[in-house]
Amino acid sequence: MYRNTYALIDLDTLKNNVKDIVSKYPYKYYIGVVKANAYGHGDYVVNSLIEGGINYLAAATLEECLSLRERNNSIPILCLEPIAHKYLNLCESNNITITIPDMDYFKGLDKNLNLKAHIKIDSGMNRLGFKDKNEVKNVVDELNESSIALEGIYTHFATSGMWDKHWDDGLNNFKEITSLIDLSKIPIVHLGRSLTLVQHKMPDFVNGVRPGIILYGFAQKINEPTGLRLIKRNHYLKKNGISPVSLNNDLNLKSAFSLHSEIMCIKDVKAGEYISYGAKYVADEDIKIGVMPIGYADGLSKNNEGLMVKINNKEYPIVGDICMDMTMIKIDNSVKLHDEVVIYDDISKRAKELGVSAYQLLTSVTNRVPRVYKKEDKFTEIKY
Ligand SMILES: Cc1ncc(COP(=O)(O)O)c(C=O)c1O
C-alpha cells in the first residue's frame, strides 16, 4: 500500500455475525449473498463467512462467481442473474449453479449440460422469475428428464410487509405458482433475505435463506412501537389482513467496515482565502487545514462535504469541494502530519447523514481503495 487510504475489515466480526445468525435462525442452507465484492468488503471475506456457518454463496454476475471460486474451490455458488447461454460451459467447469428466470431462458438452455439449476419464481416484484404455474410444472418435468440437476427454487420479496400486505401476497403467489409441483422433492427452497429472515417465520417447506446485509452487521432492528402507536399499528394490521411482523430481534451484530486515510499535508489558510474548486468555502478566520489522499474516485462522494471525520477520537469537518483524489479538513494544532483519519466507522450513521442506505454506502467505496483485513489482531492487505 503506497497511499495511506484503505478500508479496514474485521474478519472476526464477520465470522461472529454469521455464528450469531446461524445460532438464532435455524436453516439447513445459509446462502450468503456476497455480490458486489461482498457488499464492498472484498471477496476475501468469504472464507470467514464460511467459517461462521455460511454453506452456499450467491453473487449477481458470472464474473463475480468466478472471482469467488478463486477464493474457495468447493463451496457451491449460485448466480442470481441469468447467465448468457454461451458461457454456461464455465458454470459446468467451475461448479456455478445457474438461475432459470423464465421460459425464454429455459427454451434456449442446452438440456445436456451438466449443471445445477435453481428456478426463480416472481412473487410480485416483476424483476426475474416465473409467474405461471403451468410453465413451472413443465420446466420441472423437463429438467427431471435432462442432465441438468434441479437443485433449488426461490423467490425474492419486494417488502417485508411491515406496513403492507405485499409480503403476505408474495408468499401466497409463491405457493400458487409452485402449486403444481412437489416442493419436497426440490433439495433447497429459499425465499428470504435479511429483512424477511428476521421479521418472518418461514413456512415448513423452506429450508434455506439468503442473508446479505445482515452478515455485514446490519441487524434490521426496528423498535417495537409502544402505547398508542402499538394499538394503532395492531389495528392497522388486523384491518388490512397483514400477518404479524416481528420487529425486534436479539441479534448481536457489529459492522466490520471502516474507512481510513491520513493527513498527507498541512496548510495554513488566512481569513478570506478559499479552499478547493469553485472557491465556495472561504475561511472566516486564520485556520489550519489537513489534506487527505481520498476523493470521489475512491467513493467519498461530494455529499460528504461538511460531515465530520475523526483524528485521535476528535471530530473535524470536511471543508471545500471534495476533489477526485483529495479532500481537505479543518484541523487544529493537535493534529500532526501523517495522523490517521477515520473517515467513518459507523456505517448506519454516515448512511443516514448522506441520505443513502447502508447497501449504497458500502458498495460505493471503489476498488482503488485497498481492503486491509484484520484477523486475530494480524493484518493482511488485498488489492482489488
Ligand atoms: C435475489 C437476492 N437475494 C438476497 C439478497 C440479499 O438481500 P439483503 O442484503 O437485503 O439480505 C439480494 C440482495 O439484493 C438479492 O438480490
The ligand as an SDF file (V2000), in Angstrom:
LIG
                    3D

 16 16  0  0  0  0  0  0  0  0999 V2000
  -32.0530  -12.2670   -5.0180 C   0  0  0  0  0  0  0  0  0  0  0  0
  -31.4550  -11.6940   -3.7770 C   0  0  0  0  0  0  0  0  0  0  0  0
  -31.4560  -12.4260   -2.6580 N   0  0  0  0  0  0  0  0  0  0  0  0
  -30.9370  -11.9620   -1.4950 C   0  0  0  0  0  0  0  0  0  0  0  0
  -30.4000  -10.6900   -1.4060 C   0  0  0  0  0  0  0  0  0  0  0  0
  -29.8650  -10.2130   -0.0940 C   0  0  0  0  0  0  0  0  0  0  0  0
  -30.5960   -9.1040    0.3740 O   0  0  0  0  0  0  0  0  0  0  0  0
  -30.2240   -8.4300    1.7730 P   0  0  0  0  0  0  0  0  0  0  0  0
  -28.8890   -7.8320    1.6100 O   0  0  0  0  0  0  0  0  0  0  0  0
  -31.2840   -7.4110    1.9740 O   0  0  0  0  0  0  0  0  0  0  0  0
  -30.2370   -9.5210    2.7870 O   0  0  0  0  0  0  0  0  0  0  0  0
  -30.3890   -9.8920   -2.5530 C   0  0  0  0  0  0  0  0  0  0  0  0
  -29.8440   -8.5340   -2.4750 C   0  0  0  0  0  0  0  0  0  0  0  0
  -30.2940   -7.5870   -3.0490 O   0  0  0  0  0  0  0  0  0  0  0  0
  -30.9270  -10.3940   -3.7680 C   0  0  0  0  0  0  0  0  0  0  0  0
  -30.9420   -9.6680   -4.8930 O   0  0  0  0  0  0  0  0  0  0  0  0
  1  2  1  0
  2  3  1  0
  2 15  2  0
  3  4  2  0
  4  5  1  0
  5  6  1  0
  5 12  2  0
  6  7  1  0
  7  8  1  0
  8  9  2  0
  8 10  1  0
  8 11  1  0
 12 13  1  0
 12 15  1  0
 13 14  2  0
 15 16  1  0
M  END
$$$$
